């Protein structure tokens, strides 16, 4: 199965990339720990949302494909939940 990731998702990841560069800049500038950790927290939250979006979009497509072949969609949902739990 080929995966097609949306331009919106790719843009989200590019924003995360920019946030990480911003964190590095804060560190290079010797900014306080509070500022660095705050920005890293924002990066983590943004990446968590990206993970959730990827899993949700993939799950939706996998369920549709599985339904067409008469397969067990419950197994797919379980795998998606395990992916989300593992990502935390």
C-alpha positions as CSV (number, residue, x, y, z in Angstrom):
1,X,0.0,0.0,0.0
2,X,1.3,3.4,-0.9
3,X,1.0,6.2,1.6
4,X,0.1,9.6,0.5
5,X,0.8,12.3,3.0
6,X,-1.1,15.6,2.6
7,X,0.5,18.9,1.9
8,X,-1.1,20.1,5.1
9,X,0.7,17.4,7.1
10,X,4.0,18.2,5.4
11,X,3.5,21.9,6.2
12,X,2.9,21.0,9.8
13,X,6.2,19.0,9.9
14,X,8.0,21.9,8.3
15,X,6.7,24.2,11.1
16,X,7.9,21.7,13.7
17,X,11.3,21.7,11.9
18,X,11.3,25.5,12.3
19,X,10.4,25.3,15.9
20,X,13.4,22.9,16.5
21,X,15.7,25.4,14.8
22,X,14.3,28.1,17.1
23,X,15.1,25.9,20.1
24,X,18.7,25.5,18.9
25,X,18.9,29.3,18.3
26,X,17.7,29.9,21.9
27,X,20.4,27.5,23.2
28,X,23.1,29.2,21.0
29,X,22.0,32.5,22.5
30,X,22.2,31.2,26.0
31,X,18.6,31.8,26.8
32,X,17.2,30.6,30.1
33,X,16.2,27.0,30.7
34,X,12.6,28.0,31.1
35,X,12.5,29.4,27.5
36,X,14.2,26.4,26.0
37,X,11.9,23.9,27.8
38,X,8.8,25.9,26.9
39,X,9.7,25.8,23.3
40,X,10.6,22.1,23.4
41,X,7.2,21.4,25.0
42,X,5.6,23.2,22.0
43,X,7.6,21.0,19.7
44,X,6.5,17.9,21.5
45,X,2.8,18.9,21.4
46,X,3.0,19.7,17.7
47,X,4.7,16.4,16.9
48,X,2.0,14.6,19.0
49,X,-0.7,16.2,16.9
50,X,1.2,15.2,13.7
51,X,1.4,11.6,14.9
52,X,-2.3,11.6,15.7
53,X,-3.2,13.0,12.3
54,X,-1.0,10.4,10.5
55,X,-2.5,7.5,12.4
56,X,-6.0,8.8,11.9
57,X,-5.7,9.3,8.2
58,X,-4.0,6.0,7.8
59,X,-6.5,4.2,9.9
60,X,-9.4,5.7,7.9
61,X,-7.9,4.4,4.6
62,X,-7.0,1.0,6.0
63,X,-10.5,0.5,7.4
64,X,-12.0,1.4,4.0
65,X,-9.6,-1.0,2.3
66,X,-10.3,-3.8,4.9
67,X,-14.1,-3.3,4.6
68,X,-13.9,-3.8,0.8
69,X,-12.2,-7.2,1.3
70,X,-14.4,-8.2,4.2
71,X,-11.5,-8.2,6.7
72,X,-11.4,-7.6,10.4
73,X,-11.4,-3.8,11.1
74,X,-11.2,-4.3,14.8
75,X,-7.6,-5.5,14.5
76,X,-6.7,-2.3,12.6
77,X,-8.2,-0.1,15.3
78,X,-6.3,-2.0,18.0
79,X,-3.0,-1.5,16.0
80,X,-3.7,2.2,15.7
81,X,-4.3,2.6,19.4
82,X,-1.1,0.7,20.1
83,X,0.8,3.0,17.8
84,X,-0.6,6.1,19.6
85,X,0.2,4.6,23.0
86,X,3.7,3.7,21.9
87,X,4.3,7.2,20.5
88,X,3.8,8.7,24.0
